[in-house]
Amino acid sequence: MLAGGDRLTGGITYREATADHRSLIWVSVTPFGLGSVRADDPTTDLTVLAGGGPVWNCGYDDHSIPPMRGSGDQASNIGGMYAAIGALIALSHRDHSGVGQLVDVNVTAACNVTCEQTTYHWLVNQAVCVRQTGRHAYPTPSSEVQVRCADGHYATTGVLPRKPEEFSRMIAWLSELELTEELPETVFLEMAAARTAPVDLASIGEDDETTAIMSAAREAITLIASRMPAKEFFIASQQRGFPAGAILPPDEAFDDEHMVARGMHVPVEHSELGRTIVYPGVPYAFSASPTSPPKRAPLLGEHNALLDELAP
């Protein structure tokens, strides 16, 4: 990380730096890209996310209230991700050619193509995706997945069963909790359990039986979740092979025993603060691939010495 104000502003430019250092890779990360007519517009994480599109996707089914900006400085992280990708591509190019490149990251554009299907639904058929609580934005509404549990906390009921044996497990769970009589739609679950092939999700809305089966499955998992504490529902659901999750506050989620068991608590020393801070570890548990533990963020000006050889 370079203290740009004292070494670059009004000083070294990309052209000057590469005149004598053709192998230099220079990564520029700006809100609208180098040379944009909006280069001097003031921006924040919120305005870039709103202008790029992600904020449009985030929020609740109730569209009378504004959309939401997710926390976590996502515009900065998206820009950083594209900067890393661009730098690696430039490095690969240099390995073959010996020549560096200017990587020009437009954060607004990067955010726009991070809108997943919202972008390509518009590009392909001009369909506008609408935000839906806890679900993918989509041109048409989908079934709700968040349920208020018996303890007042919420759980997300996740992916519904598709295979016959999964429907059998759901029926057994309803019976175990003595809820079968409260769900007349159980008959459709029994039809699915008696099938010889998985339910074809593409037939929802077109085939009446498939539609009734999946609607009954959503009703069943909603009923089950509403009668159990959120954490208990999460564990019981996972044990039966149904993806689900308890919606926990960030501090509770980080200290959850599952997170701890998977190595998410990594102590990182901060000598400048005189203390150690617990960071989140890598997001995946690999069986063989090596991983690097998290490090503290670089300090302002910590790497300025790297520019000494470029100084005029």
C-alpha positions in Angstrom: 0.0 0.0 0.0 1.5 3.3 -1.1 1.0 6.7 0.5 -0.1 8.2 -2.8 -0.3 11.7 -1.6 3.4 12.2 -1.0 4.8 10.1 -3.9 2.4 10.0 -6.8 0.2 13.1 -6.9 1.8 15.5 -9.3 4.8 13.1 -9.5 5.4 9.8 -11.2 3.0 8.8 -13.9 2.5 5.5 -15.6 4.1 6.7 -18.8 7.1 8.1 -16.9 7.5 5.0 -14.8 7.4 2.6 -17.7 9.8 4.6 -19.9 12.7 2.9 -18.1 10.8 -0.1 -16.6 8.9 -1.8 -19.4 8.1 -4.8 -17.2 6.3 -2.7 -14.6 2.7 -3.7 -13.9 0.6 -0.7 -12.7 -2.8 -1.3 -11.2 -5.2 1.7 -11.1 -8.5 1.4 -9.2 -10.9 4.3 -9.6 -14.7 4.7 -9.3 -15.3 5.2 -13.1 -12.0 4.2 -14.8 -9.1 6.3 -16.0 -10.1 9.1 -18.5 -13.8 8.9 -17.6 -15.8 12.1 -17.9 -17.0 11.3 -14.3 -13.5 11.0 -12.9 -13.9 13.9 -10.6 -17.4 13.0 -9.3 -17.5 12.4 -5.5 -18.3 8.8 -4.6 -18.9 6.6 -1.6 -19.3 2.9 -1.3 -23.0 3.4 -1.3 -23.1 5.6 -4.5 -20.9 3.2 -6.4 -23.0 0.1 -5.4 -26.2 2.0 -6.2 -24.9 3.2 -9.6 -23.4 -0.2 -10.4 -26.6 -2.1 -9.6 -26.0 -4.4 -6.6 -28.1 -2.2 -4.3 -31.1 -2.7 -6.6 -31.0 -6.4 -5.8 -30.8 -6.1 -2.1 -33.8 -5.6 0.2 -37.2 -6.9 1.0 -40.3 -8.1 -0.9 -42.0 -4.9 0.2 -40.9 -2.5 -2.6 -42.6 0.5 -0.9 -39.4 0.7 1.2 -36.0 1.6 -0.3 -33.4 -1.1 -1.2 -30.5 -1.7 1.1 -26.7 -1.4 0.9 -25.0 -4.5 2.3 -22.3 -3.8 4.9 -18.7 -4.8 4.3 -17.5 -2.1 1.9 -18.5 -4.4 -1.0 -17.7 -1.9 -3.7 -14.1 -1.7 -2.5 -13.9 -5.4 -2.2 -15.3 -6.0 -5.7 -12.8 -3.4 -7.1 -10.0 -5.1 -5.2 -11.0 -8.5 -6.5 -10.9 -7.3 -10.1 -7.6 -5.5 -9.5 -6.1 -8.8 -8.2 -7.5 -10.7 -11.3 -6.2 -8.0 -13.6 -2.8 -8.0 -11.9 -2.5 -11.8 -12.2 -3.4 -11.7 -15.9 -0.9 -8.9 -16.5 1.7 -11.0 -14.6 1.0 -14.0 -16.9 1.4 -11.7 -19.9 4.7 -10.4 -18.6 5.9 -14.0 -18.0 5.5 -14.6 -21.7 6.4 -11.3 -23.2 8.6 -9.5 -20.6 6.3 -6.4 -20.9 4.1 -5.0 -18.1 0.7 -3.5 -18.5 -1.6 -0.8 -17.1 -4.5 -2.5 -15.4 -7.4 0.1 -15.4 -10.1 -1.1 -12.9 -13.5 0.7 -13.2 -15.2 -0.1 -9.9 -18.7 0.9 -11.1 -18.4 -1.5 -14.1 -17.0 -4.2 -11.9 -20.0 -3.8 -9.6 -22.4 -3.9 -12.5 -21.1 -7.3 -13.8 -21.3 -8.6 -10.2 -25.1 -8.4 -10.3 -25.2 -12.0 -11.4 -28.4 -12.9 -13.3 -29.8 -9.4 -12.9 -27.3 -8.2 -15.6 -27.8 -11.0 -18.1 -31.6 -11.1 -17.7 -31.6 -7.5 -18.8 -29.0 -8.0 -21.6 -30.7 -11.0 -23.0 -34.4 -10.2 -22.8 -34.7 -6.8 -21.1 -36.4 -8.4 -18.0 -36.0 -6.4 -14.7 -35.2 -8.6 -11.7 -36.9 -7.6 -8.5 -35.5 -7.9 -5.0 -36.9 -10.6 -2.8 -36.3 -11.1 0.9 -33.4 -13.6 1.5 -33.7 -14.9 -2.1 -32.2 -14.2 -5.5 -33.5 -11.2 -7.3 -35.6 -12.5 -10.2 -38.1 -11.2 -12.8 -40.9 -13.2 -11.1 -41.5 -13.7 -7.4 -40.4 -17.0 -5.8 -41.6 -18.6 -2.5 -40.5 -17.1 0.7 -37.7 -19.0 2.5 -37.2 -17.1 5.8 -39.4 -18.4 8.7 -39.8 -17.0 12.2 -39.0 -19.9 14.5 -40.5 -20.8 17.9 -37.8 -18.7 19.8 -38.5 -15.6 17.8 -35.3 -15.9 15.7 -35.4 -16.5 12.0 -34.1 -19.4 9.9 -33.7 -19.8 6.2 -35.3 -23.0 4.9 -32.9 -23.3 2.0 -33.2 -25.9 -0.8 -36.2 -28.2 -0.9 -36.1 -31.9 -1.3 -36.1 -33.3 -4.9 -35.4 -37.0 -4.6 -37.9 -39.7 -3.4 -35.8 -40.6 -0.4 -35.6 -37.0 0.6 -39.3 -36.7 0.6 -39.5 -39.8 2.8 -37.2 -38.2 5.3 -39.4 -35.1 5.4 -42.5 -37.2 6.0 -40.7 -39.0 8.8 -39.7 -35.7 10.4 -43.3 -34.4 10.3 -44.4 -37.6 11.9 -41.7 -37.4 14.6 -42.9 -33.9 15.5 -46.5 -35.0 15.4 -47.3 -32.4 12.7 -48.6 -34.7 10.0 -52.3 -34.0 10.8 -51.7 -30.3 10.6 -50.5 -30.5 7.0 -53.2 -32.0 4.7 -50.7 -31.4 1.8 -48.6 -34.3 3.2 -50.4 -36.4 0.5 -48.4 -34.7 -2.1 -45.1 -35.5 -0.2 -46.2 -39.1 -0.2 -46.7 -39.0 -4.0 -43.2 -37.6 -4.4 -41.7 -40.3 -2.1 -43.4 -43.0 -4.2 -41.8 -41.7 -7.4 -38.9 -43.5 -9.0 -37.1 -40.3 -10.2 -36.4 -36.9 -8.7 -38.8 -34.0 -9.1 -38.1 -31.9 -12.2 -37.9 -28.3 -10.9 -38.2 -27.0 -14.5 -41.8 -28.3 -14.5 -42.9 -26.1 -11.6 -45.7 -23.9 -12.8 -46.3 -26.1 -15.9 -47.0 -29.5 -14.4 -49.8 -29.4 -11.7 -48.5 -32.4 -9.8 -44.9 -31.1 -9.6 -46.2 -27.7 -8.6 -48.3 -29.2 -5.8 -45.5 -31.3 -4.5 -43.0 -28.5 -4.3 -45.6 -26.2 -2.7 -46.3 -28.9 -0.1 -42.6 -29.3 0.6 -42.3 -25.5 1.3 -45.3 -25.7 3.5 -43.9 -28.6 5.4 -40.5 -27.1 6.0 -42.1 -23.8 7.1 -44.4 -25.6 9.5 -41.4 -27.6 11.0 -39.3 -24.5 11.4 -42.1 -22.5 13.1 -42.3 -25.1 15.8 -38.6 -25.3 16.7 -35.9 -22.9 18.0 -33.9 -21.5 15.0 -30.6 -23.1 16.0 -32.3 -26.5 16.8 -34.0 -26.4 13.4 -30.8 -25.6 11.6 -29.0 -28.6 13.2 -31.9 -31.0 12.8 -32.4 -30.0 9.2 -28.7 -30.4 8.3 -28.7 -33.8 10.0 -31.5 -34.9 7.7 -29.7 -33.7 4.6 -31.8 -30.5 4.1 -29.7 -27.4 3.6 -30.8 -24.7 6.1 -29.4 -22.0 8.3 -30.2 -20.1 11.5 -30.0 -16.4 10.8 -27.6 -15.2 13.5 -26.2 -11.7 14.3 -22.6 -11.3 13.0 -21.0 -11.7 16.4 -23.0 -14.9 17.2 -22.3 -16.3 13.8 -18.5 -15.8 14.2 -18.5 -17.5 17.6 -20.8 -20.3 16.5 -19.2 -23.7 17.4 -19.4 -24.7 13.7 -17.2 -21.7 12.7 -14.7 -22.4 15.5 -14.5 -26.1 14.5 -13.8 -25.2 10.9 -10.8 -23.0 11.9 -12.5 -19.6 11.3 -10.8 -18.1 14.4 -7.3 -17.0 13.5 -5.3 -14.8 15.9 -3.3 -12.1 14.1 -0.8 -9.9 15.8 -1.0 -6.1 15.4 2.3 -4.8 16.7 1.2 -1.2 15.9 -1.7 -1.7 18.4 0.2 -3.9 20.9 -2.5 -6.6 20.8 -3.7 -9.6 18.9 -7.0 -9.6 17.0 -9.0 -12.7 16.0 -9.7 -12.7 12.2 -11.9 -14.9 10.1 -9.9 -17.7 8.5 -10.2 -19.0 4.9 -13.8 -19.5 3.8 -13.4 -23.1 2.7 -12.0 -26.2 4.5 -9.6 -27.8 1.9 -8.5 -31.4 2.2 -5.1 -30.9 0.6 -4.7 -27.4 -0.9 -2.4 -25.2 1.2 -3.9 -21.9 2.5 -2.4 -18.7 3.9 -3.5 -17.4 7.2 -4.9 -13.8 7.2 -2.5 -10.9 7.8 -3.1 -7.4 9.1 -3.7 -4.7 6.5 -0.6 -2.8 5.4 0.1 0.5 7.1 0.0 3.7 5.2 3.4 4.2 3.5 4.7 0.8 4.6 5.8 0.0 1.0 6.9 3.4 -0.2 10.5 2.2 -0.4 9.4 0.1 -3.4 9.1 3.3 -5.4 12.6 4.6 -4.6 14.2 3.1 -7.7 11.5 4.8 -9.8 12.1 8.2 -8.4 13.4 10.8 -10.9 
